[in-house]
Amino acid sequence: MTENFSCGDIVVMKKKHPCGSDKWKIIRTGADIKLKCLGCGHIVMLDYTAFIKRMKKVLTNGS
């Protein structure tokens, strides 16, 4: 399964962040995906395969 994600995409993850939000903005792509929580602003990095497993759907596409 090869999906292309770009910076600025808003995605919904399967589990909620401790702040209560499940929406994240992609701020960097590559071998690792850098995400910013839209609830509290926390930034995390996931490797590509972990991101694919944990992502539920793409809400909006970035620029």
Z-matrix of the N, CA and C atoms (Angstrom, degrees):
N
C 1 1.447
C 2 1.525 1 108.00
N 3 1.305 2 116.87 1 108.61
C 4 1.455 3 120.49 2 178.73
C 5 1.520 4 108.61 3 -111.19
N 6 1.298 5 115.03 4 112.44
C 7 1.455 6 120.83 5 177.55
C 8 1.520 7 107.95 6 -116.64
N 9 1.302 8 115.86 7 144.69
C 10 1.455 9 120.06 8 179.04
C 11 1.515 10 109.74 9 -104.95
N 12 1.304 11 115.34 10 128.52
C 13 1.449 12 122.13 11 177.53
C 14 1.512 13 107.49 12 -119.23
N 15 1.310 14 116.71 13 148.85
C 16 1.466 15 119.46 14 179.14
C 17 1.522 16 109.36 15 -128.90
N 18 1.307 17 114.96 16 163.54
C 19 1.459 18 120.76 17 178.40
C 20 1.526 19 109.41 18 -61.48
N 21 1.308 20 115.86 19 137.96
C 22 1.455 21 120.70 20 -179.84
C 23 1.516 22 113.95 21 98.33
N 24 1.337 23 118.04 22 -12.77
C 25 1.465 24 120.72 23 177.56
C 26 1.526 25 109.37 24 -66.33
N 27 1.326 26 116.45 25 141.85
C 28 1.461 27 122.42 26 173.91
C 29 1.521 28 106.82 27 -104.72
N 30 1.346 29 116.39 28 124.24
C 31 1.455 30 121.07 29 -178.01
C 32 1.524 31 110.09 30 -121.92
N 33 1.329 32 115.83 31 155.28
C 34 1.460 33 122.85 32 175.19
C 35 1.522 34 107.13 33 -107.65
N 36 1.319 35 116.25 34 128.65
C 37 1.456 36 121.33 35 179.45
C 38 1.524 37 109.46 36 -95.58
N 39 1.339 38 116.87 37 159.87
C 40 1.466 39 121.56 38 -177.77
C 41 1.532 40 111.92 39 -66.32
N 42 1.339 41 116.58 40 -42.54
C 43 1.465 42 120.66 41 179.61
C 44 1.519 43 109.82 42 -103.62
N 45 1.321 44 115.48 43 148.27
C 46 1.460 45 120.17 44 177.91
C 47 1.526 46 110.22 45 -80.87
N 48 1.321 47 114.95 46 150.16
C 49 1.459 48 122.35 47 173.36
C 50 1.533 49 107.33 48 -72.42
N 51 1.320 50 119.86 49 152.94
C 52 1.467 51 120.91 50 178.95
C 53 1.534 52 114.50 51 -52.93
N 54 1.335 53 118.34 52 -23.23
C 55 1.467 54 119.96 53 178.31
C 56 1.529 55 111.57 54 -75.93
N 57 1.335 56 117.91 55 -11.88
C 58 1.460 57 121.92 56 177.81
C 59 1.511 58 114.77 57 106.60
N 60 1.330 59 117.88 58 -9.10
C 61 1.457 60 121.39 59 -178.51
C 62 1.532 61 110.42 60 -92.48
N 63 1.335 62 116.22 61 145.03
C 64 1.463 63 119.93 62 174.52
C 65 1.527 64 111.05 63 -117.14
N 66 1.329 65 116.50 64 9.96
C 67 1.470 66 121.37 65 -179.69
C 68 1.523 67 110.26 66 -103.15
N 69 1.326 68 115.56 67 134.24
C 70 1.460 69 122.25 68 -177.06
C 71 1.516 70 109.32 69 -133.60
N 72 1.328 71 116.44 70 147.99
C 73 1.462 72 122.67 71 176.33
C 74 1.521 73 108.26 72 -107.51
N 75 1.329 74 116.85 73 131.59
C 76 1.458 75 121.44 74 177.46
C 77 1.524 76 107.69 75 -78.98
N 78 1.343 77 115.90 76 122.95
C 79 1.460 78 118.69 77 -179.47
C 80 1.530 79 112.14 78 -112.94
N 81 1.340 80 118.00 79 -10.24
C 82 1.458 81 121.35 80 174.08
C 83 1.518 82 109.61 81 -156.93
N 84 1.328 83 116.95 82 141.28
C 85 1.457 84 121.02 83 178.69
C 86 1.517 85 109.33 84 -124.28
N 87 1.302 86 115.90 85 167.59
C 88 1.455 87 122.71 86 -179.30
C 89 1.520 88 108.16 87 146.52
N 90 1.330 89 117.10 88 -143.98
C 91 1.467 90 120.37 89 175.73
C 92 1.527 91 109.77 90 -64.74
N 93 1.333 92 115.70 91 -33.28
C 94 1.460 93 122.06 92 174.42
C 95 1.522 94 108.22 93 -113.88
N 96 1.323 95 115.34 94 151.24
C 97 1.462 96 121.52 95 177.64
C 98 1.526 97 107.22 96 -111.04
N 99 1.333 98 116.92 97 127.00
C 100 1.470 99 121.68 98 177.98
C 101 1.514 100 107.71 99 -101.00
N 102 1.334 101 116.10 100 126.40
C 103 1.461 102 122.53 101 -176.09
C 104 1.520 103 110.91 102 -121.18
N 105 1.339 104 115.47 103 147.26
C 106 1.459 105 121.65 104 175.05
C 107 1.518 106 108.24 105 -121.02
N 108 1.333 107 116.67 106 125.98
C 109 1.463 108 121.99 107 178.95
C 110 1.530 109 108.46 108 -67.87
N 111 1.328 110 116.49 109 131.92
C 112 1.458 111 119.82 110 179.48
C 113 1.519 112 112.18 111 -82.30
N 114 1.332 113 117.18 112 -7.30
C 115 1.456 114 120.19 113 177.14
C 116 1.515 115 112.40 114 -85.83
N 117 1.339 116 116.52 115 -52.08
C 118 1.471 117 120.02 116 -173.92
C 119 1.519 118 113.91 117 -119.46
N 120 1.336 119 118.59 118 -9.76
C 121 1.452 120 121.19 119 178.29
C 122 1.519 121 114.82 120 88.99
N 123 1.336 122 117.76 121 4.37
C 124 1.465 123 121.69 122 179.20
C 125 1.528 124 109.89 123 -64.31
N 126 1.334 125 117.10 124 140.34
C 127 1.465 126 121.66 125 -178.70
C 128 1.520 127 109.34 126 -112.75
N 129 1.333 128 116.43 127 131.79
C 130 1.466 129 122.09 128 177.46
C 131 1.523 130 109.43 129 -131.02
N 132 1.322 131 115.68 130 158.34
C 133 1.458 132 121.48 131 174.01
C 134 1.520 133 108.20 132 -121.54
N 135 1.332 134 116.00 133 132.90
C 136 1.462 135 122.77 134 176.89
C 137 1.518 136 108.38 135 -125.04
N 138 1.340 137 116.27 136 145.52
C 139 1.452 138 116.42 137 172.70
C 140 1.527 139 107.99 138 -72.40
N 141 1.312 140 115.90 139 160.20
C 142 1.463 141 121.85 140 -170.65
C 143 1.531 142 112.42 141 -56.92
N 144 1.347 143 117.58 142 -43.96
C 145 1.469 144 119.56 143 -177.13
C 146 1.525 145 111.49 144 -67.64
N 147 1.334 146 117.99 145 -38.90
C 148 1.468 147 120.84 146 177.46
C 149 1.523 148 110.09 147 -65.15
N 150 1.330 149 117.23 148 -39.28
C 151 1.461 150 121.23 149 178.42
C 152 1.527 151 110.92 150 -61.86
N 153 1.342 152 116.89 151 -45.22
C 154 1.470 153 120.72 152 179.82
C 155 1.527 154 110.88 153 -60.89
N 156 1.325 155 117.55 154 -40.36
C 157 1.468 156 121.62 155 -179.79
C 158 1.521 157 112.02 156 -67.41
N 159 1.335 158 116.79 157 -36.54
C 160 1.468 159 121.12 158 -174.24
C 161 1.516 160 114.49 159 -90.19
N 162 1.339 161 117.37 160 -15.48
C 163 1.455 162 120.27 161 -178.14
C 164 1.524 163 111.40 162 -79.64
N 165 1.316 164 116.34 163 139.92
C 166 1.458 165 121.73 164 178.72
C 167 1.526 166 110.68 165 -96.85
N 168 1.337 167 117.38 166 -54.16
C 169 1.469 168 120.95 167 179.93
C 170 1.521 169 110.34 168 -161.32
N 171 1.329 170 114.65 169 163.87
C 172 1.468 171 121.32 170 175.95
C 173 1.521 172 107.87 171 -97.36
N 174 1.334 173 117.31 172 123.05
C 175 1.467 174 120.74 173 179.94
C 176 1.512 175 111.09 174 -82.13
N 177 1.332 176 116.69 175 -55.68
C 178 1.464 177 120.48 176 -179.52
C 179 1.517 178 109.65 177 -133.63
N 180 1.298 179 115.84 178 150.97
C 181 1.455 180 121.21 179 176.77
C 182 1.512 181 109.21 180 -94.39
N 183 1.329 182 115.65 181 143.16
C 184 1.461 183 121.28 182 179.12
C 185 1.519 184 110.40 183 -72.61
N 186 1.296 185 115.79 184 -168.73
C 187 1.465 186 121.05 185 -176.16
C 188 1.497 187 113.61 186 -66.95
